[in-house]
Amino acid sequence: MSLKAPENKPVLEALSLKGKTVLVTGQYFIPTFAHLQTEITNSSAYRVGGSRGIGLDVSRGMAEAGANVAIAYRSSNKAGNEAAAELREKHGVKSIGYQADVSDPAANDDLVAKVVKDFGCLDVIVINAGISDCFDTIDSTPAKYREQLAVNLDGAFYSAQAAAKEFKKQGFGNIIFTTSISAVIVNRPQNQSIVRAPAHDARDVSRYLPLIQYNASKAGLLHLAKSLSIEWIDFCRINCISPGYIATEMVQYDPEEWKRQWLAETPNRRFGQPYELKGAYVFCASDASSFMTGGHIVIDGGYTVA
């Protein structure tokens, strides 16, 4: 048995998530342009890593459309609670912040259980949590290598698995993974996604350190999603969204020469704004994408095709 086709609705009605609970792990939001505005009234959106960056804008968009939003954060209790309060005050929706270490399978199970208890249901989860770190690959230890994959790849699987248990019981669900263009390219001018040596490093800070495990984790996540979309076809849809270079707080710390090259190689010559991603997430979460599973949406201003 597989998921049934929804009834044929007008497109704006199909984009609505009214009556659904959206568990979004990560921060994204829906379109503000009037002709694609949707309603997610009486829905609940849950996200991991949703208290800042891209995830915050996604969460705002869900709330703008009327969704109830559960925000999962790893360490910043203040940021998570402030984000939830903002959504409640501005949009009149239910929003709660939750602390969770998504690299821990048990923590994911507990998180999903709390969201279902507090919001009454779970329809969609957006998995956005991720970390990065820098070190010389040749000199790295197994523990250092595993640290990043534990969140970016393993943690994403644990979040999906926890949600899928609930989806299987109820017979329906929807998983959206945030991947990255780093899943399909080797970033440049970085050497396989590199970062500046820390300022406190005794070595020359003009030297850059490789960060290949980030690319590996995102590539693995993309194929994980495709594989799960087939295994779990009977009870949920699974899709990926890969942002390109987005003007988040992380970008401000990157070297200027990198930014110049990224902009030069992006056809529209600018960074994307976090709010420009939200429409794709709402589309994937809604009945407007009901026949879409195992899909991959790239939002990068044309960077990967230039």
C-alpha positions as CSV (number, residue, x, y, z in Angstrom):
1,M,0.0,0.0,0.0
2,S,1.2,3.5,-0.8
3,L,0.0,7.0,0.1
4,K,-3.2,7.9,-1.7
5,A,-3.5,10.9,-4.0
6,P,-5.3,13.8,-2.3
7,E,-8.4,15.3,-3.8
8,N,-8.0,17.7,-6.6
9,K,-7.9,21.2,-5.2
10,P,-7.3,24.8,-6.4
11,V,-3.5,25.3,-6.2
12,L,-3.6,27.8,-3.3
13,E,-5.8,25.4,-1.4
14,A,-3.4,22.6,-2.1
15,L,-0.5,24.7,-0.8
16,S,-2.3,25.1,2.5
17,L,-1.3,23.0,5.4
18,K,-4.4,23.8,7.3
19,G,-5.2,21.1,9.9
20,K,-1.7,19.5,9.7
21,T,1.1,19.3,12.2
22,V,4.4,20.3,10.6
23,L,7.5,19.0,12.5
24,V,10.3,21.1,11.0
25,T,13.8,20.4,12.1
26,G,15.6,23.5,10.8
27,Q,14.5,27.0,10.1
28,Y,12.8,28.0,6.8
29,F,9.7,29.9,5.8
30,I,7.1,30.3,3.1
31,P,6.7,32.9,0.3
32,T,5.6,36.4,1.0
33,F,4.5,37.2,-2.6
34,A,0.8,37.5,-2.5
35,H,-0.1,35.2,-5.4
36,L,1.6,32.2,-3.7
37,Q,0.6,33.0,-0.1
38,T,-0.7,29.9,1.6
39,E,-2.4,29.1,4.9
40,I,-1.2,26.6,7.4
41,T,-3.9,27.4,9.9
42,N,-4.3,24.8,12.6
43,S,-1.1,23.1,11.6
44,S,2.0,22.5,13.8
45,A,5.5,23.0,12.5
46,Y,8.5,21.6,14.3
47,R,12.1,22.3,13.5
48,V,15.5,21.2,14.8
49,G,18.0,24.0,14.8
50,G,15.2,26.5,14.2
51,S,16.2,29.4,16.5
52,R,18.4,31.2,14.1
53,G,19.8,31.4,10.5
54,I,17.8,29.8,7.7
55,G,15.8,27.8,10.1
56,L,14.4,30.9,11.8
57,D,13.1,32.3,8.5
58,V,11.5,29.0,7.6
59,S,9.8,28.9,11.0
60,R,8.6,32.5,10.6
61,G,7.2,31.5,7.2
62,M,5.3,28.6,8.6
63,A,3.8,30.8,11.3
64,E,3.0,33.5,8.8
65,A,0.9,30.9,7.0
66,G,-0.9,29.9,10.3
67,A,1.1,26.8,11.3
68,N,1.9,26.0,14.9
69,V,5.6,25.7,15.2
70,A,7.8,23.6,17.5
71,I,11.4,24.8,17.6
72,A,14.2,22.5,18.5
73,Y,17.6,23.9,19.6
74,R,20.7,22.2,20.8
75,S,22.1,24.7,23.2
76,S,20.7,28.2,22.9
77,N,17.7,28.1,25.3
78,K,17.4,31.9,25.1
79,A,17.4,32.0,21.3
80,G,14.9,29.1,21.0
81,N,12.4,30.6,23.4
82,E,12.7,34.1,21.9
83,A,12.0,32.7,18.5
84,A,8.9,30.8,19.8
85,A,7.7,33.9,21.6
86,E,8.1,36.0,18.4
87,L,5.9,33.6,16.4
88,R,3.3,33.5,19.1
89,E,3.1,37.3,19.4
90,K,3.3,38.2,15.7
91,H,1.2,35.4,14.3
92,G,-1.1,34.2,17.1
93,V,0.1,30.6,16.6
94,K,1.1,28.0,19.1
95,S,4.9,27.8,19.3
96,I,7.2,26.0,21.8
97,G,11.0,25.7,22.0
98,Y,12.6,22.3,22.8
99,Q,16.1,21.5,23.8
100,A,17.4,18.4,22.0
101,D,20.7,16.8,21.0
102,V,19.8,15.3,17.6
103,S,22.9,13.2,17.5
104,D,21.3,11.1,20.3
105,P,18.7,8.6,19.0
106,A,16.8,8.5,22.4
107,A,16.7,12.4,22.4
108,N,15.0,12.3,19.0
109,D,12.4,9.8,20.2
110,D,11.7,11.9,23.2
111,L,11.5,15.1,21.2
112,V,8.9,13.7,18.8
113,A,6.9,12.3,21.7
114,K,6.8,15.7,23.4
115,V,5.8,17.5,20.2
116,V,3.0,15.0,19.6
117,K,1.8,15.4,23.2
118,D,2.0,19.2,23.1
119,F,0.6,19.7,19.6
120,G,-1.7,16.7,19.3
121,C,-0.3,15.4,16.0
122,L,2.7,15.3,13.7
123,D,2.4,15.6,9.9
124,V,5.7,17.0,8.7
125,I,9.3,17.2,9.9
126,V,11.9,19.5,8.4
127,I,15.4,18.3,9.4
128,N,17.9,21.2,9.3
129,A,20.4,20.7,12.2
130,G,24.0,20.8,11.2
131,I,27.5,21.7,12.4
132,S,30.9,22.2,10.8
133,D,34.5,22.3,12.1
134,C,38.0,22.5,10.6
135,F,41.1,20.4,10.8
136,D,43.8,18.9,8.6
137,T,42.4,15.7,7.2
138,I,45.7,13.9,7.3
139,D,46.1,14.6,11.0
140,S,42.5,14.2,12.0
141,T,41.5,11.6,14.6
142,P,38.5,9.2,14.2
143,A,36.7,11.0,17.0
144,K,37.2,14.4,15.3
145,Y,36.0,13.0,12.0
146,R,33.0,11.4,13.5
147,E,31.9,14.5,15.5
148,Q,30.5,16.3,12.4
149,L,28.9,13.2,10.8
150,A,27.3,12.4,14.1
151,V,25.1,15.5,13.7
152,N,24.9,16.1,10.0
153,L,24.3,12.6,8.9
154,D,23.6,10.3,11.8
155,G,21.5,12.9,13.7
156,A,19.5,13.6,10.5
157,F,18.7,9.8,10.3
158,Y,17.8,9.6,13.9
159,S,15.4,12.6,13.6
160,A,13.8,11.0,10.5
161,Q,13.6,7.6,12.2
162,A,11.9,9.0,15.2
163,A,9.3,10.9,13.1
164,A,8.8,7.9,10.8
165,K,7.8,5.7,13.7
166,E,4.9,8.1,14.3
167,F,4.2,8.4,10.6
168,K,4.0,4.7,10.2
169,K,1.5,4.4,13.1
170,Q,-0.8,7.1,11.7
171,G,-0.3,6.0,8.0
172,F,1.0,9.3,6.6
173,G,3.8,11.8,7.0
174,N,6.3,14.0,5.3
175,I,10.1,14.5,5.8
176,I,12.1,17.4,4.3
177,F,15.9,17.3,4.6
178,T,18.0,20.4,4.3
179,T,21.1,19.3,2.4
180,S,23.4,21.7,0.5
181,I,25.0,22.3,-2.9
182,S,28.0,20.8,-1.1
183,A,26.3,17.5,-1.5
184,V,26.9,17.7,-5.3
185,I,29.9,19.9,-5.8
186,V,33.4,20.5,-4.4
187,N,33.3,24.0,-3.1
188,R,35.8,26.5,-4.4
189,P,38.0,28.4,-3.9
190,Q,38.0,26.2,-0.8
191,N,39.7,22.8,-1.0
192,Q,36.6,20.6,-0.6
193,S,34.9,23.1,1.7
194,I,37.5,24.7,3.9
195,V,37.5,27.3,6.6
196,R,39.9,29.9,7.9
197,A,42.3,28.7,10.6
198,P,41.0,29.9,13.9
199,A,42.4,33.2,15.1
200,H,43.8,31.5,18.2
201,D,45.8,29.1,16.0
202,A,49.5,29.5,16.3
203,R,49.9,28.9,12.6
204,D,49.5,31.5,9.8
205,V,45.8,32.4,9.7
206,S,46.1,32.9,5.9
207,R,46.3,29.2,5.7
208,Y,43.0,27.4,5.2
209,L,42.1,24.0,6.6
210,P,40.1,21.3,4.7
211,L,36.7,20.4,5.8
212,I,35.8,17.4,3.6
213,Q,33.6,15.7,6.2
214,Y,31.0,18.4,5.7
215,N,30.7,17.7,2.0
216,A,30.7,14.0,2.7
217,S,28.0,14.3,5.3
218,K,25.7,16.3,3.0
219,A,26.3,14.0,0.0
220,G,25.5,11.0,2.3
221,L,22.4,12.8,3.5
222,L,21.1,13.3,0.0
223,H,21.4,9.7,-0.9
224,L,20.0,8.6,2.5
225,A,16.9,10.7,1.7
226,K,16.5,9.1,-1.7
227,S,16.9,5.6,-0.2
228,L,14.4,6.2,2.6
229,S,11.9,7.6,0.2
230,I,11.6,4.2,-1.3
231,E,11.8,2.2,1.9
232,W,9.1,4.3,3.6
233,I,7.0,4.9,0.5
234,D,3.9,3.4,2.1
235,F,3.5,6.0,4.8
236,C,5.5,9.2,4.1
237,R,7.1,11.3,1.4
238,I,10.7,12.4,1.6
239,N,12.4,15.3,-0.3
240,C,15.6,17.4,-0.1
241,I,16.3,21.1,-0.4
242,S,19.8,22.2,-1.1
243,P,20.6,25.9,-0.5
244,G,23.5,27.6,-2.2
245,Y,25.4,30.5,-0.8
246,I,22.9,32.2,1.5
247,A,23.5,35.4,3.5
248,T,23.4,34.0,7.0
249,E,25.4,34.9,10.0
250,M,27.9,32.2,9.0
251,V,28.9,33.9,5.8
252,Q,30.1,37.0,7.5
253,Y,33.0,35.1,8.9
254,D,34.2,33.8,5.5
255,P,37.2,35.4,3.8
256,E,36.4,38.2,1.4
257,E,38.3,36.6,-1.4
258,W,36.0,33.6,-1.1
259,K,32.9,35.8,-1.2
260,R,34.1,37.6,-4.3
261,Q,34.6,34.3,-6.2
262,W,31.2,32.9,-5.1
263,L,29.5,36.0,-6.3
264,A,31.5,36.0,-9.6
265,E,30.4,32.4,-10.2
266,T,26.7,33.0,-9.3
267,P,24.9,34.1,-12.4
268,N,22.7,36.7,-10.6
269,R,25.8,38.0,-8.7
270,R,24.4,38.0,-5.2
271,F,23.9,35.8,-2.1
272,G,20.5,34.4,-1.5
273,Q,18.5,35.7,1.4
274,P,17.2,33.1,3.9
275,Y,13.6,34.1,3.3
276,E,14.0,33.2,-0.4
277,L,14.1,29.5,0.6
278,K,10.7,29.4,2.4
279,G,8.5,28.8,-0.6
280,A,10.2,25.6,-1.5
281,Y,9.7,24.2,2.0
282,V,6.0,25.0,2.1
283,F,5.6,23.4,-1.3
284,C,7.3,20.2,-0.2
285,A,5.2,20.2,3.0
286,S,1.9,20.7,1.2
287,D,-0.4,18.7,-1.0
288,A,0.8,20.7,-3.9
289,S,3.8,18.3,-4.0
290,S,1.7,15.2,-3.3
291,F,3.3,13.1,-6.1
292,M,6.8,14.2,-5.3
293,T,9.1,11.9,-3.2
294,G,12.8,11.3,-3.5
295,G,13.1,14.7,-5.0
296,H,15.9,17.3,-4.7
297,I,15.4,21.0,-5.1
298,V,18.5,23.2,-5.5
299,I,18.1,26.9,-4.7
300,D,21.4,28.6,-5.5
301,G,20.9,31.4,-8.0
302,G,22.2,29.2,-10.8
303,Y,25.6,28.5,-9.1
304,T,25.7,24.8,-9.8
305,V,24.8,25.1,-13.5
306,A,26.9,28.1,-14.4
